[in-house]
C-alpha cells in the first residue's frame, strides 16, 4: 500500500513539474491559481487514494485472514487426505486379508468336501468289502454244503480203505427202498452214516430239519442187521446252530457228528470187533467202550467248537488289521506275510502217529516252557452251547 502512495505522489510531482513547465510564461497568479487548483485536485486525489488505501488495508487484512484460514484448511485437507489414505490402506489390507481368509476358507471347504467324499467312498468301499466278504462266506458255505455229501462219501471210503472195512454205497445197499448215503459193515452189522446239509441260507430251521431226519431213520432200524446206532454227518460250519447231538428214539439212537469225527468213531466201532459178540462183554467192558466212544465224540465236538471260535477271532483280528493299521505298516505286514510259509508235518499213509511220540513231544514242550519261565495260561472260553453232551 505504501508503494502505491509513493507512486501516486510521484505522479503528482511529475504532473506538477510538467504543468509548471507548460505555464512558466504565464503569470505568477495564474500559476499560483493553477497550482492551488492542482493542489486541491491532488489533495482530493490523495484523499481518494487514502480512502482506497484504507479499503485496501481492510481487504488486505481480510486476505491475510483468508490466507490463514486457507492454510488451516489446506492443513486439515492434508490431514484428511492422510487419514483417507490410511483408511484406504487399511481397507485395502482388510480386503486383502478378507480375500485371503475367503480363499483359505474356500480351500479348507474344498479339502473338507474332498475328505468327506473320500471318507464316504472309503465307507462305501468298506461296506462293499464287507458285503462281498459276507457273500463270499455264504458262497463258500453253500459250496461246502453242496460238496458235503461227496466229501463225506470220499472220507468214509478212505477210512474203510485204511482199516480194511467194507464200504456199501447206495446202489449196493441190500434193501430196495430207503437207501442211506453211506454204509459200512462191521461185525456183520450195517452202520449208517447219512450226510445232511442245510437246504437254504437260513440256518435257523436246520436244527428242526435234523430232528425230523432223526425220526426218518426209523425205516432203517426195522432191519435186523442194521446197527441201532446211526449217524447224521453235518457240515462243521453248522455246529453253532446245533444244540442237541444225541437222540434216543426208543428203538434206536441217532448221533449228530461232523466229518472230522468220523475216523475216531469208526475206530471205536472197530475196537468192538475184537470181541466175539457184544453179549459176552461184562457190564464194565460195555461201560468202558461206551465211555471211550462218548469221550471221542465229545472231545471231537469240543475241538471243532474251539477251532471255530479261534477261527472267528483270527478272522476278526485280520479284518481289524486291514482297516486299523497304518498303510505303510500294512504294506510291510503283507510283504512279511508273503515271505512266510508254514510247513506242518506231512501225514504219510504207512507211518503211524504214535501216542508215545505225542506224549514225549508234550513233555519236551513242558520243559521248554518251564526253562523259559513262561506263565501258564488259563483260558476261559464261553460258547453259545457249553453243554457237555454225553452219548447215551
BATOR-308301 format. One record per residue (C-alpha): residue in one letter; x, y, z. Coordinates in steps of 0.2 Angstrom, whole numbers, plus 5000, padded with zeros to 4 digits. Each point is the difference from the previous one (the first is absolute). Layout:
! BATOR-308301
@rest: A	px: X	py: Y	pz: Z
...
//
This chain:
! BATOR-308301
@rest: X	px: 5000	py: 5000	pz: 5000
@rest: X	px: 5015	py: 5012	pz: 5004
@rest: X	px: 5006	py: 4996	pz: 4982
@rest: X	px: 4984	py: 5006	pz: 4993
@rest: X	px: 5000	py: 5016	pz: 5010
@rest: X	px: 5018	py: 5004	pz: 4994
@rest: X	px: 4995	py: 4996	pz: 4983
@rest: X	px: 4986	py: 5012	pz: 5001
@rest: X	px: 5010	py: 5014	pz: 5007
@rest: X	px: 5013	py: 4997	pz: 4987
@rest: X	px: 4987	py: 5002	pz: 4987
@rest: X	px: 4994	py: 5016	pz: 5008
@rest: X	px: 5017	py: 5008	pz: 5000
@rest: X	px: 5004	py: 4995	pz: 4982
@rest: X	px: 4983	py: 5008	pz: 4995
@rest: X	px: 5004	py: 5015	pz: 5010
@rest: X	px: 5017	py: 5002	pz: 4992
@rest: X	px: 4993	py: 4998	pz: 4983
@rest: X	px: 4986	py: 5012	pz: 5004
@rest: X	px: 5012	py: 5012	pz: 5007
@rest: X	px: 5011	py: 4999	pz: 4984
@rest: X	px: 4985	py: 5002	pz: 4989
@rest: X	px: 4994	py: 5016	pz: 5008
@rest: X	px: 5017	py: 5008	pz: 5005
@rest: X	px: 4996	py: 5014	pz: 4989
@rest: X	px: 4983	py: 5003	pz: 5008
@rest: X	px: 4999	py: 5012	pz: 5014
@rest: X	px: 5004	py: 4996	pz: 5018
@rest: X	px: 4982	py: 5001	pz: 5005
@rest: X	px: 4994	py: 4989	pz: 4987
@rest: X	px: 5013	py: 4988	pz: 5004
@rest: X	px: 4996	py: 5001	pz: 5018
@rest: X	px: 4981	py: 4998	pz: 4997
@rest: X	px: 5004	py: 4986	pz: 4989
@rest: X	px: 5011	py: 4993	pz: 5013
@rest: X	px: 4987	py: 5002	pz: 5013
@rest: X	px: 4987	py: 4991	pz: 4989
@rest: X	px: 5013	py: 4987	pz: 4996
@rest: X	px: 5004	py: 4998	pz: 5018
@rest: X	px: 4982	py: 5000	pz: 5005
@rest: X	px: 4997	py: 4986	pz: 4987
@rest: X	px: 5015	py: 4991	pz: 5006
@rest: X	px: 4994	py: 5001	pz: 5018
@rest: X	px: 4984	py: 4993	pz: 4994
@rest: X	px: 5009	py: 4987	pz: 4991
@rest: X	px: 5010	py: 4996	pz: 5015
@rest: X	px: 4985	py: 4999	pz: 5011
@rest: X	px: 4992	py: 4988	pz: 4987
@rest: X	px: 5016	py: 4990	pz: 5000
@rest: X	px: 5000	py: 5001	pz: 5019
@rest: X	px: 4982	py: 4993	pz: 5001
@rest: X	px: 5005	py: 4987	pz: 4987
@rest: X	px: 5016	py: 4996	pz: 5011
@rest: X	px: 4989	py: 4997	pz: 5015
@rest: X	px: 4988	py: 4989	pz: 4990
@rest: X	px: 5015	py: 4991	pz: 4993
@rest: X	px: 5007	py: 4998	pz: 5018
@rest: X	px: 4983	py: 4993	pz: 5005
@rest: X	px: 5000	py: 4988	pz: 4985
@rest: X	px: 5018	py: 4996	pz: 5003
@rest: X	px: 4996	py: 4996	pz: 5018
@rest: X	px: 4986	py: 4989	pz: 4994
@rest: X	px: 5011	py: 4992	pz: 4987
@rest: X	px: 5013	py: 4996	pz: 5014
@rest: X	px: 4985	py: 4992	pz: 5010
@rest: X	px: 4995	py: 4991	pz: 4985
@rest: X	px: 5018	py: 4995	pz: 4996
@rest: X	px: 5001	py: 4993	pz: 5018
@rest: X	px: 4984	py: 4992	pz: 4999
@rest: X	px: 5005	py: 4993	pz: 4983
@rest: X	px: 5016	py: 4993	pz: 5008
@rest: X	px: 4990	py: 4992	pz: 5014
@rest: X	px: 4988	py: 4993	pz: 4988
@rest: X	px: 5015	py: 4993	pz: 4989
@rest: X	px: 5007	py: 4993	pz: 5016
@rest: X	px: 4984	py: 4992	pz: 5005
@rest: X	px: 4997	py: 4994	pz: 4982
@rest: X	px: 5018	py: 4993	pz: 5000
@rest: X	px: 4996	py: 4991	pz: 5017
@rest: X	px: 4983	py: 4994	pz: 4993
@rest: X	px: 5009	py: 4993	pz: 4984
@rest: X	px: 5013	py: 4992	pz: 5011
@rest: X	px: 4986	py: 4992	pz: 5011
@rest: X	px: 4991	py: 4996	pz: 4984
@rest: X	px: 5016	py: 4991	pz: 4993
@rest: X	px: 5002	py: 4991	pz: 5017
@rest: X	px: 4982	py: 4995	pz: 4999
@rest: X	px: 5002	py: 4995	pz: 4982
@rest: X	px: 5016	py: 4990	pz: 5004
@rest: X	px: 4991	py: 4992	pz: 5015
@rest: X	px: 4985	py: 4996	pz: 4989
@rest: X	px: 5011	py: 4993	pz: 4987
@rest: X	px: 5009	py: 4989	pz: 5013
@rest: X	px: 4984	py: 4995	pz: 5007
@rest: X	px: 4993	py: 4995	pz: 4983
@rest: X	px: 5016	py: 4991	pz: 4996
@rest: X	px: 4999	py: 4991	pz: 5017
@rest: X	px: 4982	py: 4996	pz: 4997
@rest: X	px: 5004	py: 4994	pz: 4983
@rest: X	px: 5014	py: 4989	pz: 5007
@rest: X	px: 4988	py: 4994	pz: 5014
@rest: X	px: 4987	py: 4996	pz: 4987
@rest: X	px: 5012	py: 4991	pz: 4989
@rest: X	px: 5007	py: 4990	pz: 5015
@rest: X	px: 4982	py: 4996	pz: 5005
@rest: X	px: 4996	py: 4995	pz: 4982
@rest: X	px: 5015	py: 4989	pz: 5000
@rest: X	px: 4996	py: 4993	pz: 5017
@rest: X	px: 4982	py: 4997	pz: 4994
@rest: X	px: 5006	py: 4991	pz: 4985
@rest: X	px: 5012	py: 4990	pz: 5010
@rest: X	px: 4986	py: 4996	pz: 5012
@rest: X	px: 4988	py: 4995	pz: 4985
@rest: X	px: 5014	py: 4990	pz: 4993
@rest: X	px: 5004	py: 4991	pz: 5016
@rest: X	px: 4981	py: 4997	pz: 5003
@rest: X	px: 4998	py: 4993	pz: 4983
@rest: X	px: 5016	py: 4989	pz: 5003
@rest: X	px: 4993	py: 4995	pz: 5016
@rest: X	px: 4983	py: 4996	pz: 4992
@rest: X	px: 5009	py: 4990	pz: 4986
@rest: X	px: 5010	py: 4991	pz: 5013
@rest: X	px: 4985	py: 4996	pz: 5010
@rest: X	px: 4991	py: 4994	pz: 4985
@rest: X	px: 5015	py: 4990	pz: 4995
@rest: X	px: 5001	py: 4992	pz: 5017
@rest: X	px: 4982	py: 4997	pz: 5000
@rest: X	px: 5002	py: 4992	pz: 4983
@rest: X	px: 5014	py: 4990	pz: 5006
@rest: X	px: 4990	py: 4994	pz: 5015
@rest: X	px: 4986	py: 4995	pz: 4989
@rest: X	px: 5011	py: 4991	pz: 4988
@rest: X	px: 5008	py: 4991	pz: 5014
@rest: X	px: 4983	py: 4995	pz: 5007
@rest: X	px: 4995	py: 4995	pz: 4983
@rest: X	px: 5016	py: 4990	pz: 4997
@rest: X	px: 4998	py: 4992	pz: 5017
@rest: X	px: 4983	py: 4995	pz: 4995
@rest: X	px: 5006	py: 4994	pz: 4984
@rest: X	px: 5013	py: 4990	pz: 5008
@rest: X	px: 4988	py: 4993	pz: 5012
@rest: X	px: 4988	py: 4995	pz: 4986
@rest: X	px: 5014	py: 4992	pz: 4990
@rest: X	px: 5005	py: 4990	pz: 5016
@rest: X	px: 4982	py: 4995	pz: 5002
@rest: X	px: 4998	py: 4995	pz: 4982
@rest: X	px: 5017	py: 4990	pz: 5001
@rest: X	px: 4996	py: 4993	pz: 5017
@rest: X	px: 4992	py: 4984	pz: 4995
@rest: X	px: 5014	py: 4996	pz: 4988
@rest: X	px: 5013	py: 5005	pz: 5013
@rest: X	px: 4992	py: 4989	pz: 5013
@rest: X	px: 4999	py: 4985	pz: 4988
@rest: X	px: 5018	py: 5003	pz: 4995
@rest: X	px: 5006	py: 5001	pz: 5018
@rest: X	px: 4991	py: 4984	pz: 5005
@rest: X	px: 5007	py: 4991	pz: 4985
@rest: X	px: 5017	py: 5005	pz: 5005
@rest: X	px: 4998	py: 4994	pz: 5018
@rest: X	px: 4993	py: 4984	pz: 4994
@rest: X	px: 5015	py: 4998	pz: 4989
@rest: X	px: 5012	py: 5004	pz: 5014
@rest: X	px: 4992	py: 4988	pz: 5012
@rest: X	px: 4995	py: 4986	pz: 4988
@rest: X	px: 4981	py: 5003	pz: 5002
@rest: X	px: 4986	py: 4996	pz: 4988
@rest: X	px: 4992	py: 5016	pz: 4993
@rest: X	px: 4982	py: 4998	pz: 4994
@rest: X	px: 4994	py: 5014	pz: 4988
@rest: X	px: 4982	py: 5004	pz: 4997
@rest: X	px: 4999	py: 4989	pz: 4985
@rest: X	px: 5007	py: 4985	pz: 5009
@rest: X	px: 4989	py: 5002	pz: 5016
@rest: X	px: 4991	py: 4983	pz: 5002
@rest: X	px: 4983	py: 5007	pz: 5002
@rest: X	px: 4990	py: 5007	pz: 4985
@rest: X	px: 4992	py: 5015	pz: 5008
@rest: X	px: 5007	py: 5014	pz: 5012
@rest: X	px: 5018	py: 4999	pz: 4995
@rest: X	px: 5012	py: 5011	pz: 5011
@rest: X	px: 5014	py: 5010	pz: 4993
@rest: X	px: 5014	py: 4990	pz: 5008
@rest: X	px: 5001	py: 4983	pz: 5009
@rest: X	px: 5015	py: 4990	pz: 5007
@rest: X	px: 5000	py: 4982	pz: 5006
@rest: X	px: 5007	py: 4995	pz: 5017
@rest: X	px: 4997	py: 4984	pz: 5008
@rest: X	px: 4987	py: 4995	pz: 4988
@rest: X	px: 4990	py: 5016	pz: 5005
@rest: X	px: 4996	py: 5014	pz: 4988
@rest: X	px: 5005	py: 5017	pz: 5007
@rest: X	px: 4991	py: 5015	pz: 4992
@rest: X	px: 5008	py: 5017	pz: 4997
@rest: X	px: 4988	py: 5012	pz: 4992
@rest: X	px: 5006	py: 5017	pz: 4994
@rest: X	px: 4989	py: 5015	pz: 5003
@rest: X	px: 5002	py: 5018	pz: 4994
@rest: X	px: 4990	py: 5016	pz: 5002
@rest: X	px: 4987	py: 5002	pz: 4986
@rest: X	px: 5002	py: 5019	pz: 5000
@rest: X	px: 5010	py: 5015	pz: 5007
@rest: X	px: 4989	py: 5001	pz: 5015
@rest: X	px: 5007	py: 4988	pz: 5014
@rest: X	px: 4987	py: 5004	pz: 5012
@rest: X	px: 4989	py: 4985	pz: 4994
@rest: X	px: 5015	py: 4988	pz: 4999
@rest: X	px: 4998	py: 4993	pz: 5018
@rest: X	px: 4982	py: 4997	pz: 4996
@rest: X	px: 5005	py: 4991	pz: 4984
@rest: X	px: 5013	py: 4989	pz: 5009
@rest: X	px: 4987	py: 4995	pz: 5013
@rest: X	px: 4988	py: 4995	pz: 4986
@rest: X	px: 5014	py: 4990	pz: 4991
@rest: X	px: 5003	py: 4991	pz: 5016
@rest: X	px: 4982	py: 4994	pz: 5000
@rest: X	px: 5001	py: 4995	pz: 4982
@rest: X	px: 5015	py: 4988	pz: 5004
@rest: X	px: 4987	py: 4988	pz: 5008
@rest: X	px: 4998	py: 4992	pz: 4983
@rest: X	px: 5017	py: 4993	pz: 5001
@rest: X	px: 4998	py: 4994	pz: 5018
@rest: X	px: 4987	py: 4987	pz: 4994
@rest: X	px: 5014	py: 4989	pz: 4993
@rest: X	px: 5008	py: 4988	pz: 5012
@rest: X	px: 5018	py: 5002	pz: 4993
@rest: X	px: 5000	py: 5019	pz: 5001
@rest: X	px: 5008	py: 5006	pz: 5015
@rest: X	px: 4989	py: 5010	pz: 5011
@rest: X	px: 5013	py: 5014	pz: 5002
@rest: X	px: 4998	py: 5011	pz: 4985
@rest: X	px: 5009	py: 5016	pz: 4995
@rest: X	px: 4996	py: 5016	pz: 4992
@rest: X	px: 5015	py: 5009	pz: 4993
@rest: X	px: 4998	py: 5019	pz: 4999
@rest: X	px: 5012	py: 5014	pz: 4993
@rest: X	px: 5012	py: 5006	pz: 5014
@rest: X	px: 4994	py: 5018	pz: 4997
@rest: X	px: 4982	py: 4996	pz: 5005
@rest: X	px: 5005	py: 4994	pz: 5018
@rest: X	px: 4997	py: 5018	pz: 5007
@rest: X	px: 4981	py: 4997	pz: 4997
@rest: X	px: 4999	py: 4982	pz: 5006
@rest: X	px: 4996	py: 4999	pz: 5019
@rest: X	px: 4996	py: 4981	pz: 5001
@rest: X	px: 5012	py: 4987	pz: 4994
@rest: X	px: 4992	py: 4984	pz: 5006
@rest: X	px: 4983	py: 4993	pz: 4998
@rest: X	px: 4992	py: 4985	pz: 5009
@rest: X	px: 4986	py: 4995	pz: 4989
@rest: X	px: 4995	py: 4984	pz: 5010
@rest: X	px: 5005	py: 4987	pz: 4987
@rest: X	px: 5015	py: 5008	pz: 4994
@rest: X	px: 5013	py: 5014	pz: 5004
@rest: X	px: 5005	py: 5014	pz: 4988
@rest: X	px: 5016	py: 5010	pz: 5002
@rest: X	px: 5003	py: 5017	pz: 4991
@rest: X	px: 5019	py: 5001	pz: 4996
@rest: X	px: 5011	py: 5008	pz: 4987
@rest: X	px: 5012	py: 4994	pz: 4987
@rest: X	px: 5015	py: 5002	pz: 5012
@rest: X	px: 4993	py: 4988	pz: 5013
@rest: X	px: 4997	py: 4986	pz: 4988
@rest: X	px: 5017	py: 4992	pz: 5002
@rest: X	px: 5000	py: 4999	pz: 5019
@rest: X	px: 4983	py: 4994	pz: 5000
@rest: X	px: 5003	py: 4986	pz: 4987
@rest: X	px: 5016	py: 4995	pz: 5009
@rest: X	px: 4990	py: 4999	pz: 5016
@rest: X	px: 4987	py: 4989	pz: 4991
@rest: X	px: 5015	py: 4989	pz: 4993
@rest: X	px: 5006	py: 4998	pz: 5018
@rest: X	px: 4983	py: 4991	pz: 5004
@rest: X	px: 5004	py: 4987	pz: 4986
@rest: X	px: 5014	py: 4993	pz: 5010
@rest: X	px: 4987	py: 4992	pz: 5011
@rest: X	px: 4990	py: 4984	pz: 4994
@rest: X	px: 4984	py: 5008	pz: 5004
@rest: X	px: 4993	py: 5014	pz: 5010
@rest: X	px: 4990	py: 4989	pz: 5011
@rest: X	px: 5016	py: 4992	pz: 5008
@rest: X	px: 5006	py: 5017	pz: 5006
@rest: X	px: 4999	py: 5004	pz: 5018
@rest: X	px: 4990	py: 5015	pz: 5006
@rest: X	px: 5017	py: 5008	pz: 5004
@rest: X	px: 5007	py: 4997	pz: 4982
@rest: X	px: 4984	py: 5007	pz: 4993
@rest: X	px: 5001	py: 5015	pz: 5010
@rest: X	px: 5018	py: 5003	pz: 4996
@rest: X	px: 4997	py: 4998	pz: 4981
@rest: X	px: 4985	py: 5012	pz: 5001
@rest: X	px: 5011	py: 5012	pz: 5011
@rest: X	px: 5014	py: 5000	pz: 4987
@rest: X	px: 4988	py: 5003	pz: 4986
@rest: X	px: 4991	py: 5014	pz: 5009
@rest: X	px: 5017	py: 5007	pz: 5005
@rest: X	px: 5005	py: 5000	pz: 4981
@rest: X	px: 4984	py: 5008	pz: 4995
@rest: X	px: 5000	py: 5013	pz: 5013
@rest: X	px: 5018	py: 5004	pz: 4998
@rest: X	px: 4998	py: 5001	pz: 4981
@rest: X	px: 4985	py: 5012	pz: 5001
@rest: X	px: 5009	py: 5011	pz: 5013
@rest: X	px: 5016	py: 5001	pz: 4989
@rest: X	px: 4989	py: 5005	pz: 4985
@rest: X	px: 4991	py: 5014	pz: 5011
@rest: X	px: 5017	py: 5006	pz: 5006
@rest: X	px: 5007	py: 5001	pz: 4983
@rest: X	px: 4985	py: 5009	pz: 4994
@rest: X	px: 5002	py: 5012	pz: 5014
@rest: X	px: 5018	py: 5004	pz: 4996
@rest: X	px: 4997	py: 5000	pz: 4982
@rest: X	px: 4987	py: 5014	pz: 5002
@rest: X	px: 5012	py: 5010	pz: 5012
@rest: X	px: 5014	py: 4998	pz: 4987
@rest: X	px: 4989	py: 5006	pz: 4986
@rest: X	px: 4994	py: 5015	pz: 5011
@rest: X	px: 5018	py: 5004	pz: 5004
@rest: X	px: 5005	py: 5000	pz: 4982
@rest: X	px: 4985	py: 5011	pz: 4995
@rest: X	px: 5005	py: 5013	pz: 5014
@rest: X	px: 5018	py: 4999	pz: 4994
@rest: X	px: 4995	py: 5004	pz: 4982
@rest: X	px: 4989	py: 5015	pz: 5005
@rest: X	px: 5010	py: 5007	pz: 5016
@rest: X	px: 5018	py: 4998	pz: 4996
@rest: X	px: 5009	py: 5014	pz: 4991
@rest: X	px: 5002	py: 4998	pz: 4981
@rest: X	px: 5019	py: 4999	pz: 5001
@rest: X	px: 5000	py: 4987	pz: 5014
@rest: X	px: 4986	py: 4990	pz: 4991
@rest: X	px: 5011	py: 4999	pz: 4985
@rest: X	px: 5015	py: 4994	pz: 5010
@rest: X	px: 4988	py: 4987	pz: 5008
@rest: X	px: 4994	py: 4994	pz: 4983
@rest: X	px: 5018	py: 4998	pz: 4994
@rest: X	px: 5006	py: 4991	pz: 5016
@rest: X	px: 4984	py: 4989	pz: 4998
@rest: X	px: 5005	py: 4996	pz: 4982
@rest: X	px: 5017	py: 4995	pz: 5006
@rest: X	px: 4994	py: 4988	pz: 5013
@rest: X	px: 4995	py: 4982	pz: 4997
@rest: X	px: 4994	py: 4987	pz: 5013
@rest: X	px: 5005	py: 4982	pz: 4997
@rest: X	px: 4990	py: 4989	pz: 5012
@rest: X	px: 5005	py: 4982	pz: 5001
@rest: X	px: 4994	py: 4990	pz: 4985
@rest: X	px: 4990	py: 4985	pz: 5003
@rest: X	px: 5005	py: 4984	pz: 4992
@rest: X	px: 4989	py: 4985	pz: 4997
@rest: X	px: 5012	py: 4987	pz: 5007
@rest: X	px: 5007	py: 5010	pz: 5014
@rest: X	px: 4990	py: 4999	pz: 5016
@rest: X	px: 4998	py: 5014	pz: 5012
@rest: X	px: 5005	py: 4992	pz: 5017
@rest: X	px: 4993	py: 5006	pz: 5016
@rest: X	px: 5017	py: 4997	pz: 5008
@rest: X	px: 5008	py: 5013	pz: 4988
@rest: X	px: 4986	py: 5013	pz: 5003
@rest: X	px: 5002	py: 4998	pz: 5019
@rest: X	px: 5019	py: 5001	pz: 4999
@rest: X	px: 4998	py: 5016	pz: 4989
@rest: X	px: 4988	py: 5007	pz: 5014
@rest: X	px: 5013	py: 4997	pz: 5013
@rest: X	px: 5013	py: 5009	pz: 4990
@rest: X	px: 4989	py: 5015	pz: 4998
@rest: X	px: 4996	py: 5000	pz: 5018
@rest: X	px: 5018	py: 5001	pz: 5004
@rest: X	px: 5003	py: 5014	pz: 4988
@rest: X	px: 4986	py: 5010	pz: 5008
@rest: X	px: 5007	py: 4997	pz: 5017
@rest: X	px: 5018	py: 5005	pz: 4995
@rest: X	px: 4994	py: 5016	pz: 4991
@rest: X	px: 4990	py: 5004	pz: 5015
@rest: X	px: 4984	py: 5002	pz: 4990
@rest: X	px: 4984	py: 5002	pz: 5011
@rest: X	px: 4986	py: 4987	pz: 4998
@rest: X	px: 4985	py: 5007	pz: 4991
@rest: X	px: 4983	py: 4996	pz: 5007
@rest: X	px: 4988	py: 5002	pz: 4985
@rest: X	px: 4982	py: 5003	pz: 5004
@rest: X	px: 4990	py: 4998	pz: 4984
@rest: X	px: 4981	py: 5002	pz: 5000
@rest: X	px: 4990	py: 4993	pz: 4986
@rest: X	px: 4982	py: 5002	pz: 4995
@rest: X	px: 4997	py: 4982	pz: 5005
@rest: X	px: 5012	py: 4994	pz: 5014
@rest: X	px: 4990	py: 4985	pz: 5004
@rest: X	px: 5010	py: 4984	pz: 5002
@rest: X	px: 4990	py: 4988	pz: 4990
@rest: X	px: 5002	py: 4982	pz: 5004
@rest: X	px: 4997	py: 4985	pz: 4989
@rest: X	px: 4987	py: 4990	pz: 5007
//
